[in-house]
Every structure is written in structure tokens, then in C-alpha cells.
Amino acid sequence: MRCFVNEAGTIFGNLLHSWRKPAGEMREGLEIWVWFRSVAGKQGDEMDQAGFSKTAVLGAGVIGASWTALFQAAGCDVAVYDPDPDTEDKVRSYVARAWPSLEELGLVKGRPGALRFCTSAAEAVAGAQFVQENVPEREAIKHALYAEIEPALEAGAIVASSASGLTLSQMQGGWRDPSRLVLGHPFNPPHLIPLVEVMGNAKTADGVVEAAEGFYTAIGKTTIRVNKEVPGHVANRLQAAIWREAIHLVLEGVASVEDVDKAVAYGPGVRWAAMGPTTLFGLGANGGLEAFLAHFAEVFNGWWDDLGQPKMDAQTIQALVAGLEAALEGTTQEEQSARRDALLLQILKAKQSGG
Ligand SMILES: NC(=O)c1ccc[n+]([C@@H]2O[C@H](COP(=O)([O-])OP(=O)(O)OC[C@H]3O[C@@H](n4cnc5c(N)ncnc54)[C@H](O)[C@@H]3O)[C@@H](O)[C@H]2O)c1
């Protein structure tokens, strides 16, 4: 049974429970739930979580531990399941390390949610309204997990997968009723990087994608909607495209690894932290994007024809490793990570105040 913050919620939670239906018949229940959430009024912490105050995190490695910190900071109770026997120590120390940044970014909303470690995935999802799945990127592992949790899920609970590589259709193959599964793909680390890519498809029940977006937004994320299934979703493809040309330029001897990285970090990368490429080029000429393209359309066509298609083979890897070693001049990975994290925090704060 779903428990909301007031009596009306409990009544509608019971109704929802009785409306639990197979794929394709969820619509009515979801519409009522969305309606309930809009009219019944939210109170206290519920305001900050779009109605999802009970969460579960399945798989608490790199991504799951970070989601756990953010959910807890947002005041959500988090039930964690990971078969690794050291999970509790690892997650608690991750959360402790993440907390100062979360506080600095204003992402700690009031009283932290309760953290609970479970001995099975089914135990973790029982009572959860929002489940974030972060198990290894292998179809068989995800499907086995879905088969275990599906009977234990609350009516109306949403399950979001962090999957970077598997598509939503591949993951839906593991469900009897996939109508409550969405893609909720973060950028590492999810407690800091705002982007979450959200996707549903024809098998997703009405309102589920919107409700997931509402939750992510309420806890401080910026969501985009992925409308069509492609490998790597959106942001990873963009990264791959830039990196491919960066590598091509290195392999062709146009510039060193250090200088190509500087070209990104001190040139377009600074602008991209402010706005996306099409918006920026729209500011590139008086008269907007059309005026800009009147001058530059053919220039871009020429550049695109000339872009490289390197392969990540042993020779490329060797060139990149050697180039990076020269660029780092003996600084340790820890020093580089600390510099990255400090800069990221400043950039995120600047973006928060600049909109
Ligand atoms: N690492 C990244 O940069 C990144 C970014 C975005 C999304 N993702 C996605 O997040 C998911 C997790 O990736 P990760 O990098 O955190 O992997 P990871 O290997 O760090 O963590 C996976 C965790 O899942 C646990 N696990 C294994 N089987 C399990 C099961 N049956 N039930 C519960 N837990 C189980 C493992 O013990 C491990 O702790 C993947 O789908 C990946 O594509 C990763």
C-alpha cells in the first residue's frame, strides 16, 4: 500500500493498490495518482520530492552510491541493496564525502532521509515509490533483478534505470509489465552533475515519464527527454563525437593531447558550460542563427567532410596514454581529481546563480 502524507493520500493510495493492472491498463490509475498529487496538496518534505519520499537504490557502486547521497540529501528515505558485503561501509563513507558539496550546492533539504541497507532487492523496493537501478551494464543481470523486484513493487512505483549502454527496449524484455520502467540516465557523479536523460516509449504508461522528470527536477536535476532509442542516448554521443575529433587531431599531429584538451577547456568548453552549441551559434551574428548560417553553412559542411574517423586500437591508445602522461607532468591522479572537483563545484554554483 502506498502511504502519502495525509489521510486523503492514504485513501487514494489504497485505491491505487486495488487498480494495479497489467501493461496497457495502468493509465487510469496513473491519471488518478497525478490528479491526486496535484489537488490533494503536498506538505513539508513532500514538496521537495514531487511526492516520492520513499526511494530504493539497487546496485550501490560508482553510480548508486552517488544517487544515494543525493536522495538522502533531498530528504528521501533510501533503501539500498547491493550484494557486495562491504556495501554499507562503502556507501556511508561515500555519502560522508559527498555531503559537504551537497550542502555547498544547497541540495541538502532539511532533515536527511533515513538510510537503510537491505539483504535483497525485493526487500529494498517494498514500500519504495521511486527505484533507481544501477546494477552492472549486462542485460542478464538487469533482467534477473527485474524479475525479482517486479512482484514486490508498490502499485504506481516508478523504476528508473541508470543504464548508459543498454536501450530501454532491451531492458523492457526483462519485465512482464514494463509500463513503470523508464530510463533515468545520469552523468557521473549523479549527486553533482545536473543532467538526467529520461526516456519512455510506447510500452510506458501515461504519466510515468512526467512523474520521473518531476522527481528528478524536485531534487535539483536538469532533465532532458530522449524521444528515440539510439545507442548512448544523447550526451554520451556528444562526448564521443568531440573526443573522436580530438583524437583525430592528435593522431594527425595537428596538436598535442595537452593542447587539444586546452582548446576544449579554455575555448568552446567554457561557452558550452553556459549554453548549448545551437543557442551559442544563434548569438554568433546580428540577426540570429539564420544570419549566422548565411555566412557559415558551407564552412561547416566543409569541416564536417574533413572530420576524422579514428579507431580506438592499440596504436591510438598508446598515443593517448603517452600524450596524457606528458601533459600531466607528474601530477597525480588524486591532484587532478581534486582540481576537477573544486572547479566543478565553482562552475555548478555559478550556473545555479546564473540560471
Ligand atoms: N560509471 C559511470 O560513469 C556511469 C555513468 C552513467 C550511468 N552508468 C550506469 O550505471 C549503472 C551502474 O554502473 P556503475 O558504474 O555504478 O557500476 P559499478 O560496477 O560501480 O556498480 C555496480 C554495482 O552493482 C552491484 N550489483 C551487482 N549485481 C547486483 C544485483 N543483482 N543487485 C544489486 N546490485 C548488484 C555490484 O556489486 C556493484 O556494486 C550501469 O548501468 C552503467 O551503465 C554508469
Ligand as a Chemical Component Dictionary entry (heavy atoms), coordinates in Angstrom:
data_LIG
# 
_chem_comp.id                   LIG 
_chem_comp.type                 NON-POLYMER 
_chem_comp.pdbx_formal_charge   0 
_chem_comp.three_letter_code    LIG 
# 
loop_
_chem_comp_atom.comp_id 
_chem_comp_atom.atom_id 
_chem_comp_atom.alt_atom_id 
_chem_comp_atom.type_symbol 
_chem_comp_atom.charge 
_chem_comp_atom.model_Cartn_x 
_chem_comp_atom.model_Cartn_y 
_chem_comp_atom.model_Cartn_z 
_chem_comp_atom.pdbx_ordinal 
LIG N1  N1  N 0  30.161 4.797  -14.232 1  
LIG C1  C1  C 0  29.611 5.735  -14.965 2  
LIG O1  O1  O 0  30.269 6.729  -15.354 3  
LIG C2  C2  C 0  28.158 5.669  -15.338 4  
LIG C3  C3  C 0  27.500 6.852  -15.738 5  
LIG C4  C4  C 0  26.127 6.813  -16.019 6  
LIG C5  C5  C 0  25.428 5.600  -15.927 7  
LIG N2  N2  N 1  26.102 4.459  -15.562 8  
LIG C6  C6  C 0  25.313 3.217  -15.486 9  
LIG O2  O2  O 0  25.061 2.925  -14.120 10 
LIG C7  C7  C 0  24.958 1.505  -13.930 11 
LIG C8  C8  C 0  25.948 1.076  -12.838 12 
LIG O3  O3  O 0  27.245 1.450  -13.241 13 
LIG P1  P1  P 0  28.419 1.679  -12.179 14 
LIG O4  O4  O 0  29.488 2.413  -12.918 15 
LIG O5  O5  O -1 27.874 2.256  -10.921 16 
LIG O6  O6  O 0  28.882 0.182  -11.934 17 
LIG P2  P2  P 0  29.652 -0.411 -10.650 18 
LIG O7  O7  O 0  30.288 -1.651 -11.121 19 
LIG O8  O8  O 0  30.488 0.643  -9.995  20 
LIG O9  O9  O 0  28.451 -0.758 -9.646  21 
LIG C9  C9  C 0  27.543 -1.804 -9.878  22 
LIG C10 C10 C 0  27.122 -2.335 -8.520  23 
LIG O10 O10 O 0  26.053 -3.252 -8.714  24 
LIG C11 C11 C 0  26.231 -4.295 -7.766  25 
LIG N3  N3  N 0  25.442 -5.445 -8.212  26 
LIG C12 C12 C 0  25.807 -6.490 -8.976  27 
LIG N4  N4  N 0  24.759 -7.318 -9.147  28 
LIG C13 C13 C 0  23.707 -6.790 -8.455  29 
LIG C14 C14 C 0  22.355 -7.169 -8.235  30 
LIG N5  N5  N 0  21.845 -8.276 -8.765  31 
LIG N6  N6  N 0  21.575 -6.380 -7.458  32 
LIG C15 C15 C 0  22.056 -5.245 -6.915  33 
LIG N7  N7  N 0  23.346 -4.839 -7.098  34 
LIG C16 C16 C 0  24.149 -5.582 -7.866  35 
LIG C17 C17 C 0  27.728 -4.533 -7.703  36 
LIG O11 O11 O 0  28.092 -5.178 -6.502  37 
LIG C18 C18 C 0  28.244 -3.096 -7.790  38 
LIG O12 O12 O 0  28.426 -2.522 -6.508  39 
LIG C19 C19 C 0  25.249 0.877  -15.298 40 
LIG O13 O13 O 0  24.030 0.589  -15.946 41 
LIG C20 C20 C 0  26.010 1.977  -16.027 42 
LIG O14 O14 O 0  25.857 1.937  -17.428 43 
LIG C21 C21 C 0  27.440 4.468  -15.253 44 
# 
loop_
_chem_comp_bond.comp_id 
_chem_comp_bond.atom_id_1 
_chem_comp_bond.atom_id_2 
_chem_comp_bond.value_order 
_chem_comp_bond.pdbx_ordinal 
LIG N1  C1  SING 1  
LIG C1  O1  DOUB 2  
LIG C1  C2  SING 3  
LIG C2  C3  SING 4  
LIG C2  C21 DOUB 5  
LIG C3  C4  DOUB 6  
LIG C4  C5  SING 7  
LIG C5  N2  DOUB 8  
LIG N2  C6  SING 9  
LIG N2  C21 SING 10 
LIG C6  O2  SING 11 
LIG C6  C20 SING 12 
LIG O2  C7  SING 13 
LIG C7  C8  SING 14 
LIG C7  C19 SING 15 
LIG C8  O3  SING 16 
LIG O3  P1  SING 17 
LIG P1  O4  DOUB 18 
LIG P1  O5  SING 19 
LIG P1  O6  SING 20 
LIG O6  P2  SING 21 
LIG P2  O7  DOUB 22 
LIG P2  O8  SING 23 
LIG P2  O9  SING 24 
LIG O9  C9  SING 25 
LIG C9  C10 SING 26 
LIG C10 O10 SING 27 
LIG C10 C18 SING 28 
LIG O10 C11 SING 29 
LIG C11 N3  SING 30 
LIG C11 C17 SING 31 
LIG N3  C12 SING 32 
LIG N3  C16 SING 33 
LIG C12 N4  DOUB 34 
LIG N4  C13 SING 35 
LIG C13 C14 SING 36 
LIG C13 C16 DOUB 37 
LIG C14 N5  SING 38 
LIG C14 N6  DOUB 39 
LIG N6  C15 SING 40 
LIG C15 N7  DOUB 41 
LIG N7  C16 SING 42 
LIG C17 O11 SING 43 
LIG C17 C18 SING 44 
LIG C18 O12 SING 45 
LIG C19 O13 SING 46 
LIG C19 C20 SING 47 
LIG C20 O14 SING 48 
# 
